[in-house]
Amino acid sequence: MIRSHLFPRLVLMMLCLLAACIAPLAAHAVPQLYGELQGGESTWKVEILFDAGYAEPAARNDLAAPQPTRDWLVNLPEAEHRRLCKEAETYLRASLAFRSDRGPVAWRLSFPDFQKTPPDLPSLLNDGAYFHVLIEPLSPEKGSVIVAMAGGDHPNLVIKLPGDTAESRYLTISPGSEAQLVSGSAAEPVSESRHPAAIAFTQGLLHVRGLDHILFVLGIFLLQRRWRPLLMQSLAFTAAHTITLGLASAGWVRVPAEFVEPVIALSITALAVENLFMTEARPWRLVIVFVFGLVHGIGFAGAMSTWIRPGEGFLTALLAANLGVEAGQVIILLAAWLLTNGWHDSKEWPHFRRWSCIALALTGLFWCVGRTLG
């Protein structure tokens, strides 16, 4: 018989596991629009790197929809290219607004990648289908320019700012907010710019929100609740994550998503199954976590392909992104530890631990099969 004060916790955690079992495995992507500001006062342009999958209204909010590949986009007929460009323009005009000291700024869009046949599309680490959209004012605008992002279900807009500093600065505009894009004079700085390390840290932290990553960390937690082995496993995972993320970002390692995503799902199953037969971490547990961390790092490279590139600030961004991952993992472990504090010594805990691991194992297996066949 479950004690009355434990019943709410049990119900809550079982509902979370049930949701995990029926939820789709999301791709390793953080929803956002990335752009680069070019030129200066009165001659500014913003070049947006647009995900072709995001141009499809039906797939925009569907986490289960597979990310289209660059080859898929290149091989589409010209009529489909025009349709995707039109969809992208419709979305961007509904999402973005610009204004100067004199009022709203009229702007035009162009699609430079499709001016050649076949289109000259960018090649990113995750082999995703992206194309550039160039935004520029219809007439020169003097003074400061403000960019605003519509509220509601929109991604953040992150714009890389030009400058002569050693490291780039970024402007982040959240849904429903605005920021100064162009200053009125050289002496007036653009407001709210962020250091690239802060951007990378945030992206790493947000990456841990993915359900597959959360369940992997819970698989670590369900072996035992002592903090030393928990932190050792978390750090081993992050270290491996850093190695392959760096290698993939440098272009030295490239593994198809068709292989990476099923293995990531299978990693959840592997940890959960081992938990069924072990009650404490053995030396090989760190090896297992490390190996799967290598695979997760390759998957993360696709989401970070915009932020981590060889050259300027590469090492800083790489370390910052993985510090964000580690911080997110510790938050998950701490939340799980607090939720089960005072309960793990009860006689109900071994039963819940066993069935939780079974649920995790089946969830990972279900996702692995779906990703392999899908």
Buried (B, 14 or more C-beta within 10 A) or exposed (E): EBEEEBEEBBEEBBEBBEEBEEBBBBBBBBBBBBBBBBEEBBEBBBBBBBBBBBBBEEBBEEBEBBBBBBEBBBEBEEEEBEBBBEBBBEBBEEBBBBBBEEEEBEBEBBBEBBEEEEBEBBEBBBBBBBBBBBBBBEEEBEBBBBBBBEEEEBBBBBBBBBEEEEEBBBBBBBBEBBBBBBBBEEEEEBEBBBBBBBBBBBBBBBBBEBBBBBBBBBBBBBBBBEEEBBBBBBBBBBBBBBBBBBBBBBEEBEBEBEEBBBBBBBBBBBBBBBBEEEEEBEEEBBEBBBBBBBBBBBBBBBBBBBBBBEEEBBEBBBBBBBBBBBBBBBEBBEBBBEEBEEBBEBEBBEEBBEEBBBBBBBBBBBBBEBBBEB
